[in-house]
Amino acid sequence: MGNLEITSIDRSRDLSFLRSIREVTGYVLVALNQFDYLPLENLRIIRGTKMYEDRYALAIFLNYRRDGNFGLRQLGLKNLTGMCLR
């Protein structure tokens, strides 16, 4: 319950634990990361009871590798069915 902030993670980290998340009551922030795939396959809903910067239920920005190549290439949000905004 609450917000999900995924920030400043390098590409070698094991993010498989994110597959267990089904619901976020607040916002989801994905920023300043170097990995190429975000494994949130089971996330179904972002409720948005609290918004990032009072505007966004889902914020994704500045996800690239330090060598200048692409970082985040694919969002694993295949089961996301909706966002309920306040």
PyMOL Python script that loads the backbone (N, CA, C, O; Angstrom):
from pymol import cmd

cmd.read_pdbstr("""\
ATOM      1  N   MET A   1       0.840  -1.181   0.000  1.00  0.00           N
ATOM      2  CA  MET A   1       0.000   0.000   0.000  1.00  0.00           C
ATOM      3  C   MET A   1       0.880   1.237   0.000  1.00  0.00           C
ATOM      4  O   MET A   1       1.971   1.231   0.571  1.00  0.00           O
ATOM      5  N   GLY A   2       0.421   2.266  -0.621  1.00  0.00           N
ATOM      6  CA  GLY A   2       1.200   3.493  -0.702  1.00  0.00           C
ATOM      7  C   GLY A   2       1.731   3.716  -2.102  1.00  0.00           C
ATOM      8  O   GLY A   2       1.144   3.264  -3.085  1.00  0.00           O
ATOM      9  N   ASN A   3       2.863   4.428  -2.180  1.00  0.00           N
ATOM     10  CA  ASN A   3       3.497   4.751  -3.449  1.00  0.00           C
ATOM     11  C   ASN A   3       4.565   3.713  -3.774  1.00  0.00           C
ATOM     12  O   ASN A   3       5.074   3.027  -2.888  1.00  0.00           O
ATOM     13  N   LEU A   4       4.893   3.612  -5.053  1.00  0.00           N
ATOM     14  CA  LEU A   4       5.987   2.757  -5.499  1.00  0.00           C
ATOM     15  C   LEU A   4       6.986   3.644  -6.222  1.00  0.00           C
ATOM     16  O   LEU A   4       6.689   4.171  -7.294  1.00  0.00           O
ATOM     17  N   GLU A   5       8.171   3.812  -5.641  1.00  0.00           N
ATOM     18  CA  GLU A   5       9.227   4.620  -6.248  1.00  0.00           C
ATOM     19  C   GLU A   5      10.400   3.717  -6.599  1.00  0.00           C
ATOM     20  O   GLU A   5      11.022   3.116  -5.723  1.00  0.00           O
ATOM     21  N   ILE A   6      10.690   3.630  -7.882  1.00  0.00           N
ATOM     22  CA  ILE A   6      11.803   2.827  -8.382  1.00  0.00           C
ATOM     23  C   ILE A   6      12.792   3.814  -8.981  1.00  0.00           C
ATOM     24  O   ILE A   6      12.600   4.290 -10.099  1.00  0.00           O
ATOM     25  N   THR A   7      13.853   4.123  -8.238  1.00  0.00           N
ATOM     26  CA  THR A   7      14.784   5.166  -8.670  1.00  0.00           C
ATOM     27  C   THR A   7      16.238   4.759  -8.450  1.00  0.00           C
ATOM     28  O   THR A   7      16.564   4.031  -7.512  1.00  0.00           O
ATOM     29  N   SER A   8      17.096   5.244  -9.332  1.00  0.00           N
ATOM     30  CA  SER A   8      18.561   5.102  -9.219  1.00  0.00           C
ATOM     31  C   SER A   8      19.025   3.652  -9.085  1.00  0.00           C
ATOM     32  O   SER A   8      19.870   3.340  -8.246  1.00  0.00           O
ATOM     33  N   ILE A   9      18.473   2.778  -9.906  1.00  0.00           N
ATOM     34  CA  ILE A   9      18.842   1.363  -9.868  1.00  0.00           C
ATOM     35  C   ILE A   9      19.681   1.029 -11.099  1.00  0.00           C
ATOM     36  O   ILE A   9      19.311   1.377 -12.221  1.00  0.00           O
ATOM     37  N   ASP A  10      20.812   0.353 -10.887  1.00  0.00           N
ATOM     38  CA  ASP A  10      21.671  -0.002 -12.017  1.00  0.00           C
ATOM     39  C   ASP A  10      21.139  -1.241 -12.730  1.00  0.00           C
ATOM     40  O   ASP A  10      20.223  -1.902 -12.239  1.00  0.00           O
ATOM     41  N   ARG A  11      21.708  -1.547 -13.871  1.00  0.00           N
ATOM     42  CA  ARG A  11      21.178  -2.613 -14.728  1.00  0.00           C
ATOM     43  C   ARG A  11      21.451  -4.021 -14.229  1.00  0.00           C
ATOM     44  O   ARG A  11      20.858  -4.971 -14.742  1.00  0.00           O
ATOM     45  N   SER A  12      22.324  -4.188 -13.250  1.00  0.00           N
ATOM     46  CA  SER A  12      22.663  -5.531 -12.780  1.00  0.00           C
ATOM     47  C   SER A  12      21.791  -6.016 -11.619  1.00  0.00           C
ATOM     48  O   SER A  12      21.955  -7.149 -11.166  1.00  0.00           O
ATOM     49  N   ARG A  13      20.889  -5.200 -11.139  1.00  0.00           N
ATOM     50  CA  ARG A  13      20.034  -5.591 -10.005  1.00  0.00           C
ATOM     51  C   ARG A  13      18.954  -6.576 -10.423  1.00  0.00           C
ATOM     52  O   ARG A  13      18.442  -6.524 -11.541  1.00  0.00           O
ATOM     53  N   ASP A  14      18.620  -7.468  -9.511  1.00  0.00           N
ATOM     54  CA  ASP A  14      17.527  -8.415  -9.721  1.00  0.00           C
ATOM     55  C   ASP A  14      16.229  -7.740  -9.289  1.00  0.00           C
ATOM     56  O   ASP A  14      16.026  -7.469  -8.105  1.00  0.00           O
ATOM     57  N   LEU A  15      15.363  -7.474 -10.244  1.00  0.00           N
ATOM     58  CA  LEU A  15      14.097  -6.790  -9.963  1.00  0.00           C
ATOM     59  C   LEU A  15      12.904  -7.739  -9.983  1.00  0.00           C
ATOM     60  O   LEU A  15      11.759  -7.289 -10.037  1.00  0.00           O
ATOM     61  N   SER A  16      13.152  -9.029  -9.940  1.00  0.00           N
ATOM     62  CA  SER A  16      12.069 -10.009 -10.052  1.00  0.00           C
ATOM     63  C   SER A  16      11.032  -9.880  -8.935  1.00  0.00           C
ATOM     64  O   SER A  16       9.883 -10.283  -9.114  1.00  0.00           O
ATOM     65  N   PHE A  17      11.418  -9.328  -7.798  1.00  0.00           N
ATOM     66  CA  PHE A  17      10.464  -9.148  -6.696  1.00  0.00           C
ATOM     67  C   PHE A  17       9.317  -8.221  -7.085  1.00  0.00           C
ATOM     68  O   PHE A  17       8.252  -8.273  -6.470  1.00  0.00           O
ATOM     69  N   LEU A  18       9.515  -7.378  -8.090  1.00  0.00           N
ATOM     70  CA  LEU A  18       8.458  -6.460  -8.525  1.00  0.00           C
ATOM     71  C   LEU A  18       7.275  -7.205  -9.143  1.00  0.00           C
ATOM     72  O   LEU A  18       6.171  -6.666  -9.215  1.00  0.00           O
ATOM     73  N   ARG A  19       7.499  -8.425  -9.583  1.00  0.00           N
ATOM     74  CA  ARG A  19       6.415  -9.226 -10.179  1.00  0.00           C
ATOM     75  C   ARG A  19       5.297  -9.529  -9.185  1.00  0.00           C
ATOM     76  O   ARG A  19       4.178  -9.841  -9.593  1.00  0.00           O
ATOM     77  N   SER A  20       5.582  -9.442  -7.901  1.00  0.00           N
ATOM     78  CA  SER A  20       4.570  -9.765  -6.887  1.00  0.00           C
ATOM     79  C   SER A  20       3.608  -8.605  -6.618  1.00  0.00           C
ATOM     80  O   SER A  20       2.607  -8.795  -5.927  1.00  0.00           O
ATOM     81  N   ILE A  21       3.881  -7.437  -7.136  1.00  0.00           N
ATOM     82  CA  ILE A  21       3.037  -6.259  -6.868  1.00  0.00           C
ATOM     83  C   ILE A  21       1.815  -6.279  -7.777  1.00  0.00           C
ATOM     84  O   ILE A  21       1.935  -6.374  -8.998  1.00  0.00           O
ATOM     85  N   ARG A  22       0.636  -6.188  -7.165  1.00  0.00           N
ATOM     86  CA  ARG A  22      -0.622  -6.214  -7.912  1.00  0.00           C
ATOM     87  C   ARG A  22      -1.360  -4.876  -7.896  1.00  0.00           C
ATOM     88  O   ARG A  22      -2.108  -4.559  -8.820  1.00  0.00           O
ATOM     89  N   GLU A  23      -1.143  -4.101  -6.842  1.00  0.00           N
ATOM     90  CA  GLU A  23      -1.885  -2.842  -6.699  1.00  0.00           C
ATOM     91  C   GLU A  23      -1.012  -1.810  -5.999  1.00  0.00           C
ATOM     92  O   GLU A  23      -0.262  -2.132  -5.077  1.00  0.00           O
ATOM     93  N   VAL A  24      -1.120  -0.568  -6.451  1.00  0.00           N
ATOM     94  CA  VAL A  24      -0.472   0.562  -5.788  1.00  0.00           C
ATOM     95  C   VAL A  24      -1.576   1.559  -5.470  1.00  0.00           C
ATOM     96  O   VAL A  24      -2.324   1.962  -6.361  1.00  0.00           O
ATOM     97  N   THR A  25      -1.683   1.958  -4.218  1.00  0.00           N
ATOM     98  CA  THR A  25      -2.759   2.884  -3.855  1.00  0.00           C
ATOM     99  C   THR A  25      -2.420   4.326  -4.207  1.00  0.00           C
ATOM    100  O   THR A  25      -3.318   5.116  -4.501  1.00  0.00           O
ATOM    101  N   GLY A  26      -1.160   4.676  -4.183  1.00  0.00           N
ATOM    102  CA  GLY A  26      -0.736   6.039  -4.512  1.00  0.00           C
ATOM    103  C   GLY A  26      -0.255   6.136  -5.947  1.00  0.00           C
ATOM    104  O   GLY A  26      -0.988   5.806  -6.880  1.00  0.00           O
ATOM    105  N   TYR A  27       0.994   6.595  -6.123  1.00  0.00           N
ATOM    106  CA  TYR A  27       1.564   6.763  -7.463  1.00  0.00           C
ATOM    107  C   TYR A  27       2.716   5.793  -7.697  1.00  0.00           C
ATOM    108  O   TYR A  27       3.248   5.194  -6.763  1.00  0.00           O
ATOM    109  N   VAL A  28       3.090   5.652  -8.979  1.00  0.00           N
ATOM    110  CA  VAL A  28       4.263   4.874  -9.380  1.00  0.00           C
ATOM    111  C   VAL A  28       5.241   5.833 -10.047  1.00  0.00           C
ATOM    112  O   VAL A  28       4.895   6.521 -11.007  1.00  0.00           O
ATOM    113  N   LEU A  29       6.466   5.872  -9.529  1.00  0.00           N
ATOM    114  CA  LEU A  29       7.537   6.701 -10.085  1.00  0.00           C
ATOM    115  C   LEU A  29       8.673   5.788 -10.527  1.00  0.00           C
ATOM    116  O   LEU A  29       9.168   4.978  -9.744  1.00  0.00           O
ATOM    117  N   VAL A  30       9.085   5.923 -11.790  1.00  0.00           N
ATOM    118  CA  VAL A  30      10.217   5.168 -12.334  1.00  0.00           C
ATOM    119  C   VAL A  30      11.160   6.197 -12.938  1.00  0.00           C
ATOM    120  O   VAL A  30      10.860   6.771 -13.985  1.00  0.00           O
ATOM    121  N   ALA A  31      12.307   6.440 -12.284  1.00  0.00           N
ATOM    122  CA  ALA A  31      13.191   7.519 -12.738  1.00  0.00           C
ATOM    123  C   ALA A  31      14.653   7.224 -12.436  1.00  0.00           C
ATOM    124  O   ALA A  31      14.985   6.578 -11.442  1.00  0.00           O
ATOM    125  N   LEU A  32      15.519   7.716 -13.322  1.00  0.00           N
ATOM    126  CA  LEU A  32      16.977   7.675 -13.126  1.00  0.00           C
ATOM    127  C   LEU A  32      17.514   6.254 -12.982  1.00  0.00           C
ATOM    128  O   LEU A  32      18.422   6.003 -12.189  1.00  0.00           O
ATOM    129  N   ASN A  33      16.954   5.336 -13.747  1.00  0.00           N
ATOM    130  CA  ASN A  33      17.366   3.935 -13.692  1.00  0.00           C
ATOM    131  C   ASN A  33      18.155   3.547 -14.931  1.00  0.00           C
ATOM    132  O   ASN A  33      18.084   4.219 -15.961  1.00  0.00           O
ATOM    133  N   GLN A  34      18.921   2.441 -14.824  1.00  0.00           N
ATOM    134  CA  GLN A  34      19.725   1.972 -15.946  1.00  0.00           C
ATOM    135  C   GLN A  34      19.279   0.618 -16.502  1.00  0.00           C
ATOM    136  O   GLN A  34      19.814   0.173 -17.517  1.00  0.00           O
ATOM    137  N   PHE A  35      18.326  -0.039 -15.871  1.00  0.00           N
ATOM    138  CA  PHE A  35      17.869  -1.341 -16.360  1.00  0.00           C
ATOM    139  C   PHE A  35      17.026  -1.169 -17.625  1.00  0.00           C
ATOM    140  O   PHE A  35      16.535  -0.077 -17.912  1.00  0.00           O
ATOM    141  N   ASP A  36      16.865  -2.266 -18.379  1.00  0.00           N
ATOM    142  CA  ASP A  36      16.132  -2.159 -19.645  1.00  0.00           C
ATOM    143  C   ASP A  36      14.705  -2.702 -19.599  1.00  0.00           C
ATOM    144  O   ASP A  36      13.924  -2.450 -20.517  1.00  0.00           O
ATOM    145  N   TYR A  37      14.355  -3.437 -18.554  1.00  0.00           N
ATOM    146  CA  TYR A  37      13.013  -4.008 -18.466  1.00  0.00           C
ATOM    147  C   TYR A  37      12.469  -3.838 -17.058  1.00  0.00           C
ATOM    148  O   TYR A  37      13.165  -4.104 -16.077  1.00  0.00           O
ATOM    149  N   LEU A  38      11.243  -3.400 -16.964  1.00  0.00           N
ATOM    150  CA  LEU A  38      10.579  -3.195 -15.679  1.00  0.00           C
ATOM    151  C   LEU A  38       9.549  -4.309 -15.476  1.00  0.00           C
ATOM    152  O   LEU A  38       8.495  -4.289 -16.111  1.00  0.00           O
ATOM    153  N   PRO A  39       9.834  -5.282 -14.600  1.00  0.00           N
ATOM    154  CA  PRO A  39       8.971  -6.454 -14.460  1.00  0.00           C
ATOM    155  C   PRO A  39       7.762  -6.236 -13.538  1.00  0.00           C
ATOM    156  O   PRO A  39       7.683  -6.818 -12.456  1.00  0.00           O
ATOM    157  N   LEU A  40       6.848  -5.411 -13.973  1.00  0.00           N
ATOM    158  CA  LEU A  40       5.610  -5.190 -13.210  1.00  0.00           C
ATOM    159  C   LEU A  40       4.438  -5.885 -13.909  1.00  0.00           C
ATOM    160  O   LEU A  40       3.364  -5.303 -14.060  1.00  0.00           O
ATOM    161  N   GLU A  41       4.653  -7.128 -14.333  1.00  0.00           N
ATOM    162  CA  GLU A  41       3.644  -7.859 -15.098  1.00  0.00           C
ATOM    163  C   GLU A  41       2.321  -8.042 -14.373  1.00  0.00           C
ATOM    164  O   GLU A  41       1.273  -8.122 -15.013  1.00  0.00           O
ATOM    165  N   ASN A  42       2.353  -8.109 -13.061  1.00  0.00           N
ATOM    166  CA  ASN A  42       1.126  -8.381 -12.310  1.00  0.00           C
ATOM    167  C   ASN A  42       0.464  -7.139 -11.729  1.00  0.00           C
ATOM    168  O   ASN A  42      -0.559  -7.243 -11.053  1.00  0.00           O
ATOM    169  N   LEU A  43       1.033  -5.972 -11.984  1.00  0.00           N
ATOM    170  CA  LEU A  43       0.396  -4.736 -11.524  1.00  0.00           C
ATOM    171  C   LEU A  43      -0.885  -4.529 -12.324  1.00  0.00           C
ATOM    172  O   LEU A  43      -0.855  -4.441 -13.552  1.00  0.00           O
ATOM    173  N   ARG A  44      -2.000  -4.452 -11.621  1.00  0.00           N
ATOM    174  CA  ARG A  44      -3.300  -4.331 -12.283  1.00  0.00           C
ATOM    175  C   ARG A  44      -3.913  -2.944 -12.174  1.00  0.00           C
ATOM    176  O   ARG A  44      -4.629  -2.500 -13.071  1.00  0.00           O
ATOM    177  N   ILE A  45      -3.626  -2.259 -11.064  1.00  0.00           N
ATOM    178  CA  ILE A  45      -4.264  -0.960 -10.867  1.00  0.00           C
ATOM    179  C   ILE A  45      -3.356  -0.011 -10.090  1.00  0.00           C
ATOM    180  O   ILE A  45      -2.666  -0.410  -9.152  1.00  0.00           O
ATOM    181  N   ILE A  46      -3.376   1.233 -10.499  1.00  0.00           N
ATOM    182  CA  ILE A  46      -2.730   2.319  -9.769  1.00  0.00           C
ATOM    183  C   ILE A  46      -3.870   3.234  -9.333  1.00  0.00           C
ATOM    184  O   ILE A  46      -4.498   3.885 -10.168  1.00  0.00           O
ATOM    185  N   ARG A  47      -4.136   3.286  -8.055  1.00  0.00           N
ATOM    186  CA  ARG A  47      -5.303   4.026  -7.567  1.00  0.00           C
ATOM    187  C   ARG A  47      -5.131   5.543  -7.602  1.00  0.00           C
ATOM    188  O   ARG A  47      -6.109   6.266  -7.793  1.00  0.00           O
ATOM    189  N   GLY A  48      -3.920   6.029  -7.423  1.00  0.00           N
ATOM    190  CA  GLY A  48      -3.695   7.470  -7.514  1.00  0.00           C
ATOM    191  C   GLY A  48      -4.282   8.274  -6.371  1.00  0.00           C
ATOM    192  O   GLY A  48      -4.634   9.439  -6.558  1.00  0.00           O
ATOM    193  N   THR A  49      -4.396   7.675  -5.180  1.00  0.00           N
ATOM    194  CA  THR A  49      -4.916   8.437  -4.040  1.00  0.00           C
ATOM    195  C   THR A  49      -3.959   9.557  -3.646  1.00  0.00           C
ATOM    196  O   THR A  49      -4.369  10.569  -3.077  1.00  0.00           O
ATOM    197  N   LYS A  50      -2.686   9.362  -3.955  1.00  0.00           N
ATOM    198  CA  LYS A  50      -1.685  10.422  -3.841  1.00  0.00           C
ATOM    199  C   LYS A  50      -0.977  10.483  -5.186  1.00  0.00           C
ATOM    200  O   LYS A  50      -0.660   9.445  -5.767  1.00  0.00           O
ATOM    201  N   MET A  51      -0.725  11.693  -5.688  1.00  0.00           N
ATOM    202  CA  MET A  51      -0.132  11.874  -7.005  1.00  0.00           C
ATOM    203  C   MET A  51       1.301  12.383  -6.889  1.00  0.00           C
ATOM    204  O   MET A  51       1.622  13.143  -5.975  1.00  0.00           O
ATOM    205  N   TYR A  52       2.159  11.965  -7.813  1.00  0.00           N
ATOM    206  CA  TYR A  52       3.525  12.469  -7.872  1.00  0.00           C
ATOM    207  C   TYR A  52       3.475  13.925  -8.330  1.00  0.00           C
ATOM    208  O   TYR A  52       2.894  14.237  -9.369  1.00  0.00           O
ATOM    209  N   GLU A  53       4.078  14.800  -7.559  1.00  0.00           N
ATOM    210  CA  GLU A  53       4.049  16.251  -7.799  1.00  0.00           C
ATOM    211  C   GLU A  53       2.617  16.760  -7.969  1.00  0.00           C
ATOM    212  O   GLU A  53       2.366  17.706  -8.715  1.00  0.00           O
ATOM    213  N   ASP A  54       1.697  16.125  -7.273  1.00  0.00           N
ATOM    214  CA  ASP A  54       0.274  16.490  -7.293  1.00  0.00           C
ATOM    215  C   ASP A  54      -0.360  16.438  -8.683  1.00  0.00           C
ATOM    216  O   ASP A  54      -1.395  17.064  -8.915  1.00  0.00           O
ATOM    217  N   ARG A  55       0.263  15.684  -9.623  1.00  0.00           N
ATOM    218  CA  ARG A  55      -0.259  15.638 -10.992  1.00  0.00           C
ATOM    219  C   ARG A  55      -0.329  14.255 -11.611  1.00  0.00           C
ATOM    220  O   ARG A  55      -1.217  13.987 -12.420  1.00  0.00           O
ATOM    221  N   TYR A  56       0.598  13.365 -11.244  1.00  0.00           N
ATOM    222  CA  TYR A  56       0.754  12.124 -12.000  1.00  0.00           C
ATOM    223  C   TYR A  56       0.583  10.873 -11.133  1.00  0.00           C
ATOM    224  O   TYR A  56       1.184  10.759 -10.065  1.00  0.00           O
ATOM    225  N   ALA A  57      -0.241   9.947 -11.606  1.00  0.00           N
ATOM    226  CA  ALA A  57      -0.357   8.643 -10.954  1.00  0.00           C
ATOM    227  C   ALA A  57       0.764   7.722 -11.438  1.00  0.00           C
ATOM    228  O   ALA A  57       1.184   6.819 -10.713  1.00  0.00           O
ATOM    229  N   LEU A  58       1.248   7.949 -12.662  1.00  0.00           N
ATOM    230  CA  LEU A  58       2.352   7.183 -13.239  1.00  0.00           C
ATOM    231  C   LEU A  58       3.334   8.159 -13.869  1.00  0.00           C
ATOM    232  O   LEU A  58       2.982   8.878 -14.804  1.00  0.00           O
ATOM    233  N   ALA A  59       4.562   8.189 -13.363  1.00  0.00           N
ATOM    234  CA  ALA A  59       5.606   9.089 -13.884  1.00  0.00           C
ATOM    235  C   ALA A  59       6.839   8.264 -14.234  1.00  0.00           C
ATOM    236  O   ALA A  59       7.388   7.557 -13.388  1.00  0.00           O
ATOM    237  N   ILE A  60       7.271   8.363 -15.499  1.00  0.00           N
ATOM    238  CA  ILE A  60       8.429   7.607 -15.976  1.00  0.00           C
ATOM    239  C   ILE A  60       9.326   8.571 -16.736  1.00  0.00           C
ATOM    240  O   ILE A  60       8.920   9.128 -17.756  1.00  0.00           O
ATOM    241  N   PHE A  61      10.565   8.774 -16.234  1.00  0.00           N
ATOM    242  CA  PHE A  61      11.469   9.694 -16.927  1.00  0.00           C
ATOM    243  C   PHE A  61      12.939   9.431 -16.605  1.00  0.00           C
ATOM    244  O   PHE A  61      13.273   8.864 -15.565  1.00  0.00           O
ATOM    245  N   LEU A  62      13.813   9.860 -17.526  1.00  0.00           N
ATOM    246  CA  LEU A  62      15.272   9.812 -17.380  1.00  0.00           C
ATOM    247  C   LEU A  62      15.802   8.430 -17.011  1.00  0.00           C
ATOM    248  O   LEU A  62      16.569   8.279 -16.060  1.00  0.00           O
ATOM    249  N   ASN A  63      15.388   7.437 -17.766  1.00  0.00           N
ATOM    250  CA  ASN A  63      15.845   6.063 -17.535  1.00  0.00           C
ATOM    251  C   ASN A  63      16.772   5.648 -18.674  1.00  0.00           C
ATOM    252  O   ASN A  63      16.322   5.100 -19.680  1.00  0.00           O
ATOM    253  N   TYR A  64      18.053   5.910 -18.512  1.00  0.00           N
ATOM    254  CA  TYR A  64      19.050   5.549 -19.518  1.00  0.00           C
ATOM    255  C   TYR A  64      20.354   5.177 -18.826  1.00  0.00           C
ATOM    256  O   TYR A  64      20.574   5.513 -17.663  1.00  0.00           O
ATOM    257  N   ARG A  65      21.207   4.483 -19.556  1.00  0.00           N
ATOM    258  CA  ARG A  65      22.470   4.029 -18.982  1.00  0.00           C
ATOM    259  C   ARG A  65      23.502   5.147 -18.989  1.00  0.00           C
ATOM    260  O   ARG A  65      23.404   6.093 -19.770  1.00  0.00           O
ATOM    261  N   ARG A  66      24.472   5.029 -18.127  1.00  0.00           N
ATOM    262  CA  ARG A  66      25.524   6.049 -18.015  1.00  0.00           C
ATOM    263  C   ARG A  66      26.371   6.175 -19.268  1.00  0.00           C
ATOM    264  O   ARG A  66      26.949   7.232 -19.522  1.00  0.00           O
ATOM    265  N   ASP A  67      26.453   5.099 -20.062  1.00  0.00           N
ATOM    266  CA  ASP A  67      27.255   5.160 -21.285  1.00  0.00           C
ATOM    267  C   ASP A  67      26.514   5.861 -22.419  1.00  0.00           C
ATOM    268  O   ASP A  67      27.030   5.948 -23.534  1.00  0.00           O
ATOM    269  N   GLY A  68      25.319   6.357 -22.149  1.00  0.00           N
ATOM    270  CA  GLY A  68      24.544   7.092 -23.140  1.00  0.00           C
ATOM    271  C   GLY A  68      23.604   6.232 -23.958  1.00  0.00           C
ATOM    272  O   GLY A  68      22.784   6.758 -24.710  1.00  0.00           O
ATOM    273  N   ASN A  69      23.707   4.925 -23.828  1.00  0.00           N
ATOM    274  CA  ASN A  69      22.797   4.034 -24.546  1.00  0.00           C
ATOM    275  C   ASN A  69      21.447   3.994 -23.849  1.00  0.00           C
ATOM    276  O   ASN A  69      21.287   4.450 -22.716  1.00  0.00           O
ATOM    277  N   PHE A  70      20.490   3.436 -24.561  1.00  0.00           N
ATOM    278  CA  PHE A  70      19.160   3.316 -23.986  1.00  0.00           C
ATOM    279  C   PHE A  70      19.195   2.494 -22.711  1.00  0.00           C
ATOM    280  O   PHE A  70      19.964   1.538 -22.604  1.00  0.00           O
ATOM    281  N   GLY A  71      18.390   2.851 -21.773  1.00  0.00           N
ATOM    282  CA  GLY A  71      18.222   2.078 -20.559  1.00  0.00           C
ATOM    283  C   GLY A  71      16.891   1.358 -20.656  1.00  0.00           C
ATOM    284  O   GLY A  71      16.803   0.278 -21.242  1.00  0.00           O
ATOM    285  N   LEU A  72      15.868   1.947 -20.089  1.00  0.00           N
ATOM    286  CA  LEU A  72      14.538   1.341 -20.095  1.00  0.00           C
ATOM    287  C   LEU A  72      13.992   1.262 -21.521  1.00  0.00           C
ATOM    288  O   LEU A  72      13.824   2.277 -22.196  1.00  0.00           O
ATOM    289  N   ARG A  73      13.723   0.043 -21.958  1.00  0.00           N
ATOM    290  CA  ARG A  73      13.203  -0.188 -23.309  1.00  0.00           C
ATOM    291  C   ARG A  73      11.791  -0.764 -23.296  1.00  0.00           C
ATOM    292  O   ARG A  73      11.038  -0.618 -24.260  1.00  0.00           O
ATOM    293  N   GLN A  74      11.447  -1.414 -22.200  1.00  0.00           N
ATOM    294  CA  GLN A  74      10.153  -2.087 -22.164  1.00  0.00           C
ATOM    295  C   GLN A  74       9.548  -2.018 -20.772  1.00  0.00           C
ATOM    296  O   GLN A  74      10.206  -2.297 -19.770  1.00  0.00           O
ATOM    297  N   LEU A  75       8.287  -1.642 -20.739  1.00  0.00           N
ATOM    298  CA  LEU A  75       7.527  -1.651 -19.492  1.00  0.00           C
ATOM    299  C   LEU A  75       6.746  -2.957 -19.442  1.00  0.00           C
ATOM    300  O   LEU A  75       6.046  -3.297 -20.396  1.00  0.00           O
ATOM    301  N   GLY A  76       6.857  -3.675 -18.363  1.00  0.00           N
ATOM    302  CA  GLY A  76       6.119  -4.931 -18.238  1.00  0.00           C
ATOM    303  C   GLY A  76       4.754  -4.710 -17.609  1.00  0.00           C
ATOM    304  O   GLY A  76       4.391  -5.405 -16.661  1.00  0.00           O
ATOM    305  N   LEU A  77       4.007  -3.767 -18.115  1.00  0.00           N
ATOM    306  CA  LEU A  77       2.702  -3.424 -17.531  1.00  0.00           C
ATOM    307  C   LEU A  77       1.561  -4.071 -18.310  1.00  0.00           C
ATOM    308  O   LEU A  77       0.532  -3.440 -18.552  1.00  0.00           O
ATOM    309  N   LYS A  78       1.742  -5.324 -18.700  1.00  0.00           N
ATOM    310  CA  LYS A  78       0.760  -5.965 -19.571  1.00  0.00           C
ATOM    311  C   LYS A  78      -0.587  -6.236 -18.913  1.00  0.00           C
ATOM    312  O   LYS A  78      -1.571  -6.444 -19.622  1.00  0.00           O
ATOM    313  N   ASN A  79      -0.668  -6.242 -17.593  1.00  0.00           N
ATOM    314  CA  ASN A  79      -1.943  -6.477 -16.910  1.00  0.00           C
ATOM    315  C   ASN A  79      -2.526  -5.222 -16.271  1.00  0.00           C
ATOM    316  O   ASN A  79      -3.526  -5.294 -15.556  1.00  0.00           O
ATOM    317  N   LEU A  80      -1.912  -4.086 -16.524  1.00  0.00           N
ATOM    318  CA  LEU A  80      -2.446  -2.834 -15.979  1.00  0.00           C
ATOM    319  C   LEU A  80      -3.758  -2.525 -16.686  1.00  0.00           C
ATOM    320  O   LEU A  80      -3.788  -2.296 -17.895  1.00  0.00           O
ATOM    321  N   THR A  81      -4.833  -2.521 -15.919  1.00  0.00           N
ATOM    322  CA  THR A  81      -6.153  -2.314 -16.512  1.00  0.00           C
ATOM    323  C   THR A  81      -6.694  -0.920 -16.269  1.00  0.00           C
ATOM    324  O   THR A  81      -7.645  -0.502 -16.929  1.00  0.00           O
ATOM    325  N   GLY A  82      -6.102  -0.192 -15.330  1.00  0.00           N
ATOM    326  CA  GLY A  82      -6.614   1.151 -15.108  1.00  0.00           C
ATOM    327  C   GLY A  82      -5.914   1.905 -14.011  1.00  0.00           C
ATOM    328  O   GLY A  82      -5.178   1.358 -13.189  1.00  0.00           O
ATOM    329  N   MET A  83      -6.184   3.195 -14.042  1.00  0.00           N
ATOM    330  CA  MET A  83      -5.726   4.086 -12.990  1.00  0.00           C
ATOM    331  C   MET A  83      -6.952   4.853 -12.510  1.00  0.00           C
ATOM    332  O   MET A  83      -7.648   5.485 -13.305  1.00  0.00           O
ATOM    333  N   CYS A  84      -7.205   4.795 -11.232  1.00  0.00           N
ATOM    334  CA  CYS A  84      -8.336   5.506 -10.648  1.00  0.00           C
ATOM    335  C   CYS A  84      -7.802   6.797 -10.048  1.00  0.00           C
ATOM    336  O   CYS A  84      -7.120   6.774  -9.024  1.00  0.00           O
ATOM    337  N   LEU A  85      -8.101   7.892 -10.665  1.00  0.00           N
ATOM    338  CA  LEU A  85      -7.582   9.171 -10.206  1.00  0.00           C
ATOM    339  C   LEU A  85      -8.595   9.842  -9.298  1.00  0.00           C
ATOM    340  O   LEU A  85      -9.805   9.756  -9.509  1.00  0.00           O
ATOM    341  N   ARG A  86      -8.075  10.506  -8.291  1.00  0.00           N
ATOM    342  CA  ARG A  86      -8.953  11.102  -7.283  1.00  0.00           C
ATOM    343  C   ARG A  86      -9.954  12.027  -7.830  1.00  0.00           C
ATOM    344  O   ARG A  86     -10.749  12.590  -7.078  1.00  0.00           O
TER     345      ARG A  86
END
""", "prot")
cmd.dss("prot")
cmd.show_as("cartoon", "prot")
cmd.util.cbc("prot")
cmd.orient("prot")
